Amino acid sequence: MNEQTVTRGEFEELRRRMDATEERLHNGDVALALLRQRLDQIDTKLGEMSQTLQELRMKPARRWDSISQQVLTWVVTALLAYIAVKIGLK
């Protein structure tokens, strides 16, 4: 069996590289956690904006419903008044 020996300097170099790799992995985990947090914030904000947009879309529809209801009320009132006059109610 062929054995290889590692000098103290090589060992220290390998340890330094391993520590640097661990630090990069840790920093990557921290960065990933921050990205996830930011994505959650963006998702929340997007939901709020979507809700606001939906409310703005409905505003003209509600206004139109109100106007058409008022017009219908006036038409029915005028029709009933006309019928009342025709049958002799004053």
C-alpha positions as CSV (number, residue, x, y, z in Angstrom):
1,M,0.0,0.0,0.0
2,N,1.3,3.4,-1.0
3,E,1.1,5.9,1.9
4,Q,1.4,9.6,1.4
5,T,2.5,12.0,4.1
6,V,1.3,15.5,4.5
7,T,3.6,18.1,5.7
8,R,2.6,20.5,8.5
9,G,2.6,23.4,5.9
10,E,0.3,21.4,3.6
11,F,-2.0,20.5,6.5
12,E,-2.2,24.2,7.5
13,E,-3.0,25.2,3.9
14,L,-5.7,22.6,3.7
15,R,-7.2,23.7,7.0
16,R,-7.1,27.4,5.8
17,R,-8.8,26.5,2.6
18,M,-11.4,24.4,4.4
19,D,-12.1,27.3,6.8
20,A,-12.5,29.7,3.9
21,T,-14.9,27.3,2.2
22,E,-17.0,27.0,5.4
23,E,-17.1,30.8,5.7
24,R,-18.2,31.1,2.1
25,L,-20.9,28.5,2.6
26,H,-22.1,30.3,5.8
27,N,-22.2,33.6,4.0
28,G,-24.2,32.0,1.2
29,D,-26.7,30.6,3.7
30,V,-27.0,34.1,5.2
31,A,-27.5,35.6,1.8
32,L,-30.1,33.0,0.9
33,A,-32.0,33.7,4.1
34,L,-32.0,37.4,3.3
35,L,-33.2,36.8,-0.2
36,R,-36.0,34.6,1.1
37,Q,-37.0,37.3,3.5
38,R,-37.0,40.0,0.8
39,L,-39.0,37.7,-1.5
40,D,-41.6,37.3,1.2
41,Q,-41.8,41.1,1.6
42,I,-42.2,41.5,-2.2
43,D,-44.9,38.8,-2.3
44,T,-46.8,40.6,0.5
45,K,-46.5,43.9,-1.3
46,L,-47.6,42.4,-4.6
47,G,-50.7,41.0,-2.8
48,E,-51.6,44.4,-1.4
49,M,-51.1,46.0,-4.8
50,S,-53.3,43.4,-6.5
51,Q,-56.0,44.0,-4.0
52,T,-55.8,47.8,-4.5
53,L,-55.9,47.3,-8.3
54,Q,-59.0,45.1,-8.0
55,E,-60.7,47.8,-5.8
56,L,-59.8,50.5,-8.4
57,R,-61.3,48.3,-11.2
58,M,-64.5,47.9,-9.2
59,K,-65.0,51.6,-8.5
60,P,-66.3,52.6,-11.9
61,A,-68.6,49.5,-11.9
62,R,-70.1,50.5,-8.5
63,R,-70.5,54.1,-9.8
64,W,-72.3,52.8,-12.9
65,D,-74.5,50.5,-10.8
66,S,-75.5,53.5,-8.6
67,I,-76.3,55.7,-11.6
68,S,-78.4,53.0,-13.3
69,Q,-80.3,52.3,-10.1
70,Q,-81.2,56.0,-9.8
71,V,-82.3,56.3,-13.4
72,L,-84.4,53.2,-13.0
73,T,-86.0,54.6,-9.9
74,W,-86.9,57.8,-11.7
75,V,-88.3,55.9,-14.7
76,V,-90.5,53.7,-12.4
77,T,-91.6,56.8,-10.4
78,A,-92.5,58.7,-13.6
79,L,-94.3,55.7,-15.0
80,L,-96.3,55.2,-11.8
81,A,-97.2,58.9,-11.7
82,Y,-98.3,58.8,-15.4
83,I,-100.5,55.7,-14.7
84,A,-102.0,57.5,-11.6
85,V,-102.8,60.5,-13.7
86,K,-104.4,58.4,-16.5
87,I,-106.7,56.5,-14.1
88,G,-107.8,59.7,-12.5
89,L,-105.8,59.8,-9.2
90,K,-104.6,63.3,-8.4
